[in-house]
Amino acid sequence: MARELTKKERMQIPRQPMPAQDPMERIRNFGEVALGLTPEMAIAEAERCLECKKPRCVEGCPVGIDIPAFIVEMADGNFEKALAIVKKDNTLPAICGRVCPQEDQCEQVCVVGNKYKPVAIGRLERFVADWEVAQGGEIAMPERQPETGFKVAVVGSGPAGLACAAQLAILGHSVTLFEALHKAGGVLVYGIPEFRLPKKIVEEEVGNLQKLGVELRFNFVVGKLASVQELFTEYDFDSVFIATGAGLPYFMGIPGEDYIGVYSANEFLTRVNLMKGFDFPAYDTPVGMGRRVAVVGSGNVAMDCLRTAKRLGAEEVICLYRRTRAESPARLEELEHAEEEAIDFRWLSSPVEIYGDDDARVRGVRVQKMELGEPDASGRRRPVPIEGEQYDMEMDTVIMGIGQGPNPLVTRSTEDLELNRWGNIVVNEETMMTSIPGVFAGGDIVTGAATVILAMGAGKVAAAGIDDYLRNEVRVPRSKADGT
């Protein structure tokens, strides 16, 4: 049993620091930076929870984990019970505990945070997930309901697709997950570096889905090999969930973006993460970025590019961002890690031209100095160029980390699918059904680029919507309706 602590005693327990690799050591390897709490630290952190009568943290969780209940079990050292509570609502806890912005969600509304640092909910979630792996895995697998006979196609194996597939399988439906690449995980495997999310973690979480009966089909590009309509007519699916994400990179539209040595963040991170470019020549995926690298943007993706370039041996790694540090959209933890790793941040700086040599290779960047003016539509102060304040930097590589848009492959090939002006799919937010009956969508293809946990939340909502649609609208699986 946990120690009987008064509220005052709980409030006096300091937030447990996350053990981490030394900055000057970790920039020479791709090992995970954060090393995880020890059992003693995890229990101490859980004891900081005040067990509020009206907890707000659950409302701050997009997938609705019963946070107070799992933390109570953590404080008692009942890690297995804590894990079971987490997995009831979140089938990817080891991933979410690492990459979700808890500081803007569950921890932001933690009552302890009113006066002290909030309870480290994300670190505790990571701890119980890692504890399960250390015990050999499969300690808290959700129970699958009886088979319904319905078949559901999930298009895209990123966070939304994985979450939806898991919930549908638990509900007893037959689920096939279609992935265009050769590995499942979507942005989890191609976009997030090994030092932030080890790929073995993703493989273990995907393996749990397979144990629930989810079928994986790789190298299958829906929109090319088969349309959404053909998933119904040729493959006999009763419903389709589209979770193809935001994989279309944005560029600035400045001169020189077509030079050799200009990457989108997507291409750069995919080469390094999914194609193992960090382990060249053991893996034949050259990255060839040179000694001097500039990354444009200051979000989480830009942080991943900066820190990856540093680990690949670049001598100069510079971040160009047109606003100040205060406006940076990156998680504070990621920004601080980048600063610890000696990334050179050039705030209030925006490239206006990339110039090259006679072989069409990048040679440098012309940078415009900025200042902040009046707030724009986002509520942030608008960056304004300072007249006559430009300078040139010699660079070997420029990486555009300024965001990405909806992947158009599926949307362009699907008739009668309603899109908004940005090309995202329009859905009923209560069910996630699109303008086409039986076709649902969720994640970044609906919201635009967002977080892992928000995509997972959309996947869970869609699974409930699909289940209700199949049971109450379709009623009879296609295979039974046509007599097969």
C-alpha positions as CSV (number, residue, x, y, z in Angstrom):
1,M,0.0,0.0,0.0
2,A,1.1,3.6,-0.6
3,R,2.2,5.7,2.2
4,E,-0.6,7.7,3.9
5,L,0.3,11.2,3.0
6,T,-1.4,14.5,3.8
7,K,-2.1,17.0,1.0
8,K,0.7,19.2,2.4
9,E,3.1,16.3,2.2
10,R,2.1,15.5,-1.3
11,M,2.6,19.1,-2.4
12,Q,6.1,19.1,-0.9
13,I,7.3,16.2,-3.1
14,P,9.4,17.7,-5.9
15,R,8.6,16.7,-9.5
16,Q,10.9,13.9,-10.5
17,P,13.5,14.9,-13.1
18,M,13.7,12.8,-16.2
19,P,17.1,11.0,-16.4
20,A,18.7,11.8,-19.8
21,Q,21.9,11.3,-21.8
22,D,24.5,14.0,-21.4
23,P,24.1,16.5,-24.3
24,M,27.6,16.2,-25.6
25,E,27.4,12.4,-25.6
26,R,24.0,12.1,-27.2
27,I,24.9,14.3,-30.2
28,R,27.2,11.5,-31.3
29,N,24.6,8.7,-31.2
30,F,20.9,8.0,-32.0
31,G,20.1,6.4,-28.7
32,E,17.1,7.6,-26.8
33,V,17.7,10.9,-25.0
34,A,15.2,10.5,-22.2
35,L,16.1,7.4,-20.2
36,G,12.9,6.9,-18.2
37,L,12.0,7.0,-14.5
38,T,13.1,4.3,-12.1
39,P,10.4,2.5,-10.1
40,E,11.2,4.5,-7.1
41,M,11.0,7.8,-9.0
42,A,7.7,6.7,-10.6
43,I,6.1,5.9,-7.3
44,A,7.3,9.2,-5.8
45,E,5.9,11.1,-8.8
46,A,2.6,9.3,-8.5
47,E,2.4,10.3,-4.8
48,R,2.3,14.0,-5.9
49,C,-1.2,13.4,-7.2
50,L,-3.8,15.0,-4.9
51,E,-6.6,12.5,-5.9
52,C,-8.9,15.4,-6.7
53,K,-12.6,15.0,-6.2
54,K,-13.2,16.7,-9.5
55,P,-10.1,15.9,-11.6
56,R,-9.7,18.0,-14.8
57,C,-6.8,15.9,-16.2
58,V,-9.2,13.3,-17.8
59,E,-10.9,16.1,-19.8
60,G,-7.5,17.2,-21.0
61,C,-6.7,13.8,-22.4
62,P,-7.9,13.3,-26.0
63,V,-8.4,9.6,-25.5
64,G,-10.0,9.9,-22.1
65,I,-7.6,7.8,-19.9
66,D,-8.8,7.5,-16.3
67,I,-5.7,9.3,-15.1
68,P,-6.4,9.5,-11.4
69,A,-7.2,5.8,-11.2
70,F,-4.0,4.7,-12.9
71,I,-1.9,7.1,-10.8
72,V,-3.4,5.7,-7.6
73,E,-2.3,2.3,-8.6
74,M,1.1,3.6,-9.5
75,A,1.5,5.2,-6.1
76,D,0.7,1.8,-4.6
77,G,3.3,0.1,-6.8
78,N,0.6,-1.8,-8.6
79,F,2.1,-1.3,-12.0
80,E,0.1,-4.1,-13.7
81,K,-3.3,-2.6,-12.6
82,A,-2.1,0.8,-13.6
83,L,-1.2,-0.5,-17.1
84,A,-4.5,-2.2,-17.5
85,I,-6.3,1.1,-16.7
86,V,-4.2,3.0,-19.3
87,K,-4.6,0.4,-22.0
88,K,-8.4,0.4,-21.6
89,D,-8.4,3.8,-23.4
90,N,-4.9,4.0,-25.0
91,T,-3.5,1.1,-27.0
92,L,-0.2,3.0,-27.7
93,P,1.0,4.1,-24.2
94,A,4.7,3.7,-24.8
95,I,4.4,6.0,-27.9
96,C,2.2,8.6,-26.3
97,G,4.2,8.7,-23.1
98,R,7.2,9.8,-25.3
99,V,5.9,12.2,-27.9
100,C,2.6,13.6,-26.8
101,P,2.5,17.3,-25.6
102,Q,1.1,16.5,-22.2
103,E,2.1,20.0,-21.0
104,D,-0.7,21.4,-23.3
105,Q,-3.2,18.7,-22.4
106,C,-3.6,16.7,-19.3
107,E,-0.8,18.3,-17.3
108,Q,-1.9,21.8,-18.3
109,V,-5.1,21.4,-16.2
110,C,-3.5,19.4,-13.3
111,V,-4.5,21.0,-10.0
112,V,-1.0,20.6,-8.6
113,G,0.2,22.8,-11.4
114,N,-1.8,25.7,-9.9
115,K,1.0,26.2,-7.4
116,Y,3.8,23.8,-8.2
117,K,4.9,21.8,-11.3
118,P,2.1,19.5,-12.5
119,V,2.2,15.8,-12.0
120,A,4.3,14.2,-14.8
121,I,1.4,12.2,-16.2
122,G,3.2,11.5,-19.5
123,R,6.3,10.2,-17.8
124,L,4.2,7.8,-15.7
125,E,2.4,6.6,-18.7
126,R,5.7,5.9,-20.4
127,F,6.9,4.1,-17.3
128,V,4.1,1.6,-17.1
129,A,4.3,0.9,-20.8
130,D,8.1,0.3,-20.6
131,W,7.6,-1.8,-17.4
132,E,5.3,-4.2,-19.4
133,V,8.0,-4.6,-22.0
134,A,10.6,-5.3,-19.4
135,Q,8.4,-8.0,-18.0
136,G,8.2,-9.7,-21.4
137,G,5.1,-8.0,-22.7
138,E,1.4,-8.9,-23.1
139,I,0.6,-8.3,-19.4
140,A,-2.5,-6.2,-20.1
141,M,-4.0,-7.1,-23.5
142,P,-7.6,-5.9,-24.0
143,E,-10.2,-8.6,-24.4
144,R,-11.6,-9.0,-27.9
145,Q,-15.4,-9.2,-28.2
146,P,-17.1,-11.9,-30.3
147,E,-16.7,-11.8,-34.1
148,T,-19.3,-9.6,-35.8
149,G,-18.6,-10.7,-39.4
150,F,-18.1,-7.1,-40.6
151,K,-14.9,-6.2,-42.5
152,V,-13.3,-2.7,-42.1
153,A,-10.5,-1.3,-44.2
154,V,-8.2,1.2,-42.4
155,V,-6.2,3.3,-44.9
156,G,-2.9,4.5,-43.3
157,S,-1.1,3.1,-40.3
158,G,-0.2,6.3,-38.5
159,P,-1.6,7.1,-35.0
160,A,-5.2,7.6,-36.2
161,G,-5.2,4.4,-38.2
162,L,-3.5,2.3,-35.5
163,A,-5.9,3.6,-32.8
164,C,-9.0,3.0,-35.0
165,A,-7.8,-0.5,-36.0
166,A,-7.2,-1.5,-32.4
167,Q,-10.6,-0.4,-31.2
168,L,-12.4,-2.0,-34.1
169,A,-10.6,-5.3,-33.5
170,I,-11.5,-5.2,-29.8
171,L,-15.1,-4.6,-30.8
172,G,-15.0,-7.9,-32.8
173,H,-14.7,-6.6,-36.4
174,S,-12.3,-8.0,-39.0
175,V,-9.8,-5.2,-39.7
176,T,-7.3,-4.9,-42.5
177,L,-4.8,-2.0,-42.3
178,F,-3.4,-0.8,-45.6
179,E,0.0,0.9,-45.6
180,A,1.7,2.5,-48.6
181,L,5.2,1.9,-47.2
182,H,6.9,-1.2,-46.1
183,K,6.5,-0.6,-42.3
184,A,3.5,0.3,-40.2
185,G,3.5,3.4,-38.1
186,G,3.2,6.3,-40.5
187,V,4.8,9.4,-39.1
188,L,5.9,7.4,-36.0
189,V,8.4,5.5,-38.2
190,Y,9.3,8.0,-40.9
191,G,9.0,11.3,-39.2
192,I,10.1,11.0,-35.5
193,P,13.8,10.3,-35.0
194,E,15.2,7.2,-33.2
195,F,16.5,9.4,-30.3
196,R,13.0,10.5,-29.5
197,L,11.0,7.4,-30.3
198,P,12.9,4.2,-30.8
199,K,11.5,2.2,-33.7
200,K,11.4,-1.0,-31.6
201,I,8.8,0.7,-29.4
202,V,6.6,1.2,-32.5
203,E,7.1,-2.3,-33.7
204,E,6.1,-3.7,-30.3
205,E,2.9,-1.6,-30.2
206,V,2.1,-2.6,-33.8
207,G,2.7,-6.3,-32.8
208,N,0.1,-5.9,-30.1
209,L,-2.4,-4.9,-32.8
210,Q,-1.6,-8.1,-34.8
211,K,-2.2,-10.1,-31.6
212,L,-5.7,-8.6,-31.6
213,G,-6.2,-9.9,-35.1
214,V,-5.5,-6.8,-37.2
215,E,-4.2,-7.8,-40.7
216,L,-1.4,-5.6,-42.1
217,R,-1.0,-5.1,-45.9
218,F,2.2,-3.3,-46.8
219,N,3.2,-1.6,-50.1
220,F,-0.4,-1.1,-50.9
221,V,-1.2,2.5,-52.1
222,V,-4.9,3.1,-51.9
223,G,-5.7,5.7,-54.6
224,K,-3.3,3.8,-57.0
225,L,-3.7,0.0,-56.6
226,A,-7.3,0.3,-55.5
227,S,-9.7,3.2,-55.0
228,V,-11.9,3.6,-51.9
229,Q,-14.9,2.6,-54.0
230,E,-13.1,-0.6,-55.0
231,L,-12.4,-1.5,-51.4
232,F,-16.2,-1.9,-51.2
233,T,-16.9,-3.4,-54.6
234,E,-13.8,-5.6,-55.2
235,Y,-12.6,-6.3,-51.7
236,D,-16.0,-6.6,-49.9
237,F,-15.3,-4.2,-47.0
238,D,-18.3,-3.0,-45.1
239,S,-16.7,0.3,-44.1
240,V,-13.5,2.3,-44.8
241,F,-11.5,4.6,-42.5
242,I,-9.2,7.1,-44.2
243,A,-6.2,8.1,-42.1
244,T,-3.6,9.1,-44.7
245,G,-2.2,12.0,-42.7
246,A,-0.5,15.2,-43.7
247,G,2.4,14.1,-45.9
248,L,2.5,16.8,-48.5
249,P,5.5,19.1,-47.6
250,Y,5.2,22.9,-47.8
251,F,7.8,25.1,-49.4
252,M,8.3,28.9,-49.1
253,G,8.1,29.7,-52.8
254,I,11.4,31.6,-52.8
255,P,14.1,31.4,-55.5
256,G,16.4,28.5,-55.4
257,E,14.2,25.9,-53.7
258,D,14.9,23.5,-56.7
259,Y,18.6,23.4,-56.1
260,I,20.3,20.1,-55.2
261,G,20.7,20.1,-51.4
262,V,17.2,21.5,-50.6
263,Y,15.1,19.0,-48.7
264,S,11.7,18.9,-47.3
265,A,11.6,17.8,-43.7
266,N,9.6,14.8,-44.8
267,E,12.2,13.6,-47.3
268,F,15.1,14.3,-44.9
269,L,13.6,12.5,-41.9
270,T,12.3,9.6,-44.0
271,R,15.8,9.0,-45.5
272,V,17.3,9.0,-42.0
273,N,14.5,7.3,-40.0
274,L,12.7,4.8,-42.2
275,M,15.5,4.1,-44.6
276,K,18.2,4.0,-41.9
277,G,20.3,6.8,-43.4
278,F,21.8,7.4,-40.0
279,D,23.5,4.0,-40.3
280,F,25.1,4.5,-43.7
281,P,26.9,2.6,-45.3
282,A,25.4,-0.4,-43.4
283,Y,22.2,0.7,-45.0
284,D,22.6,2.1,-48.5
285,T,20.7,5.3,-48.0
286,P,23.0,8.3,-48.5
287,V,21.9,11.6,-47.0
288,G,24.8,13.7,-48.1
289,M,24.1,16.9,-46.3
290,G,27.5,18.4,-46.0
291,R,29.1,20.4,-43.1
292,R,26.7,23.3,-42.9
293,V,23.0,22.8,-42.5
294,A,20.1,25.4,-42.2
295,V,16.6,24.3,-41.1
296,V,13.8,26.7,-41.8
297,G,11.0,26.7,-39.1
298,S,10.8,26.1,-35.4
299,G,8.1,23.5,-34.8
300,N,8.7,20.0,-33.5
301,V,9.5,18.7,-37.0
302,A,12.1,21.4,-37.4
303,M,13.6,20.4,-34.0
304,D,13.8,16.8,-35.2
305,C,15.7,17.9,-38.4
306,L,18.1,20.2,-36.5
307,R,19.0,17.5,-33.9
308,T,19.2,14.8,-36.6
309,A,21.6,16.9,-38.7
310,K,23.8,17.4,-35.6
311,R,24.0,13.7,-35.0
312,L,24.9,13.0,-38.6
313,G,28.0,15.1,-38.1
314,A,27.2,18.6,-39.4
315,E,29.6,21.1,-38.0
316,E,27.2,24.1,-38.3
317,V,23.4,23.5,-37.7
318,I,21.4,26.7,-37.8
319,C,17.7,27.3,-37.2
320,L,16.1,30.1,-39.1
321,Y,12.7,31.3,-37.7
322,R,10.9,34.5,-38.5
323,R,9.6,35.1,-35.0
324,T,11.2,34.9,-31.6
325,R,11.7,32.0,-29.2
326,A,8.6,32.9,-27.3
327,E,6.5,32.2,-30.5
328,S,8.2,29.0,-31.3
329,P,5.5,26.2,-31.8
330,A,7.9,23.4,-30.7
331,R,7.4,21.7,-27.4
332,L,9.5,23.4,-24.7
333,E,11.2,20.1,-23.9
334,E,12.3,19.7,-27.5
335,L,13.5,23.3,-27.8
336,E,15.5,23.0,-24.6
337,H,17.1,19.7,-25.8
338,A,18.1,21.4,-29.0
339,E,19.6,24.3,-27.2
340,E,21.5,21.9,-24.9
341,E,22.9,20.3,-28.1
342,A,24.4,23.6,-29.3
343,I,22.0,24.3,-32.1
344,D,22.5,27.8,-33.4
345,F,19.1,29.6,-33.3
346,R,18.7,32.7,-35.5
347,W,15.4,34.2,-34.3
348,L,13.7,36.9,-36.3
349,S,15.4,35.6,-39.4
350,S,13.7,34.4,-42.7
351,P,15.3,33.1,-45.9
352,V,14.4,35.1,-49.0
353,E,16.6,33.3,-51.5
354,I,18.7,30.1,-51.8
355,Y,21.7,30.6,-54.1
356,G,23.8,27.9,-55.8
357,D,26.8,27.1,-57.9
358,D,27.1,26.2,-61.6
359,D,26.2,22.6,-60.9
360,A,22.8,23.7,-59.4
361,R,23.9,22.7,-55.9
362,V,23.1,24.8,-52.8
363,R,25.9,27.2,-51.9
364,G,24.2,29.5,-49.4
365,V,21.1,31.3,-48.1
366,R,20.2,35.0,-48.2
367,V,18.6,35.9,-44.9
368,Q,16.2,38.8,-44.1
369,K,16.1,40.1,-40.6
370,M,12.6,40.6,-39.2
371,E,10.9,42.4,-36.3
372,L,7.5,41.7,-34.8
373,G,4.5,44.0,-35.7
374,E,0.8,43.8,-35.0
375,P,-0.9,40.4,-34.2
376,D,-2.0,38.4,-37.3
377,A,-5.0,36.0,-37.6
378,S,-3.2,33.4,-35.4
379,G,-3.0,35.9,-32.6
380,R,0.8,36.0,-32.8
381,R,2.6,39.2,-33.7
382,R,3.2,39.3,-37.4
383,P,6.9,39.2,-38.5
384,V,7.8,42.3,-40.6
385,P,11.0,42.7,-42.7
386,I,13.5,45.3,-41.5
387,E,14.4,47.3,-44.6
388,G,18.0,46.9,-45.7
389,E,18.8,44.2,-43.2
390,Q,19.9,41.2,-45.2
391,Y,23.0,38.9,-45.0
392,D,24.3,35.8,-46.7
393,M,25.3,32.5,-45.1
394,E,27.2,29.8,-46.9
395,M,25.3,26.5,-46.6
396,D,25.6,23.0,-48.0
397,T,22.0,21.9,-47.2
398,V,18.7,23.7,-46.5
399,I,15.8,21.8,-45.0
400,M,12.3,23.2,-45.1
401,G,10.5,22.4,-41.9
402,I,7.6,24.8,-42.2
403,G,4.7,22.3,-42.2
404,Q,2.9,19.9,-44.4
405,G,-0.6,19.6,-46.0
406,P,-3.0,16.7,-46.6
407,N,-1.8,13.8,-48.6
408,P,-4.0,14.1,-51.8
409,L,-3.6,10.5,-53.2
410,V,-6.9,9.2,-51.7
411,T,-8.9,12.4,-51.7
412,R,-8.3,13.1,-55.4
413,S,-9.3,9.6,-56.4
414,T,-12.5,9.4,-54.4
415,E,-15.6,10.8,-56.0
416,D,-18.2,12.7,-53.9
417,L,-15.8,13.1,-51.0
418,E,-16.3,16.6,-49.5
419,L,-13.1,18.6,-48.8
420,N,-12.5,22.0,-47.3
421,R,-10.6,24.7,-49.0
422,W,-7.3,23.4,-47.7
423,G,-7.9,19.9,-49.1
424,N,-8.8,18.3,-45.7
425,I,-11.7,15.8,-45.5
426,V,-14.9,17.2,-44.0
427,V,-16.4,14.9,-41.4
428,N,-19.3,14.7,-38.9
429,E,-17.3,15.4,-35.7
430,E,-19.5,13.2,-33.6
431,T,-19.0,10.1,-35.8
432,M,-16.2,11.0,-38.1
433,M,-18.3,9.9,-41.1
434,T,-17.5,11.7,-44.4
435,S,-20.0,12.8,-47.1
436,I,-19.9,9.2,-48.4
437,P,-22.0,6.8,-46.3
438,G,-19.7,4.1,-44.7
439,V,-16.5,6.1,-45.3
440,F,-15.0,7.7,-42.2
441,A,-11.8,9.7,-41.8
442,G,-9.7,11.1,-38.9
443,G,-6.3,12.4,-37.9
444,D,-4.2,14.9,-39.9
445,I,-6.1,14.3,-43.1
446,V,-9.1,15.9,-41.4
447,T,-7.5,18.4,-39.0
448,G,-4.3,19.3,-40.7
449,A,-0.9,18.6,-39.1
450,A,-1.5,18.1,-35.4
451,T,-0.4,15.8,-32.5
452,V,-0.1,12.0,-32.2
453,I,-2.6,11.9,-29.3
454,L,-5.2,14.1,-31.1
455,A,-5.0,11.7,-34.1
456,M,-5.5,8.8,-31.8
457,G,-8.5,10.4,-30.2
458,A,-10.0,10.9,-33.7
459,G,-9.3,7.2,-34.4
460,K,-11.2,6.2,-31.3
461,V,-14.2,8.4,-32.1
462,A,-14.2,7.0,-35.6
463,A,-14.1,3.4,-34.4
464,A,-17.2,4.1,-32.3
465,G,-18.9,5.7,-35.2
466,I,-18.0,2.8,-37.5
467,D,-19.3,0.2,-35.0
468,D,-22.6,2.1,-34.6
469,Y,-22.9,2.4,-38.4
470,L,-22.3,-1.3,-39.1
471,R,-24.6,-2.6,-36.3
472,N,-27.4,-0.1,-36.8
473,E,-27.3,0.9,-40.5
474,V,-25.7,-2.0,-42.4
475,R,-26.8,-4.7,-40.0
476,V,-25.7,-7.6,-42.3
477,P,-22.1,-8.0,-43.5
478,R,-21.6,-7.8,-47.3
479,S,-20.3,-11.4,-47.3
480,K,-23.6,-12.7,-45.7
481,A,-25.8,-10.3,-47.7
482,D,-24.6,-11.7,-51.1
483,G,-24.7,-15.3,-49.9
484,T,-21.0,-16.0,-49.8
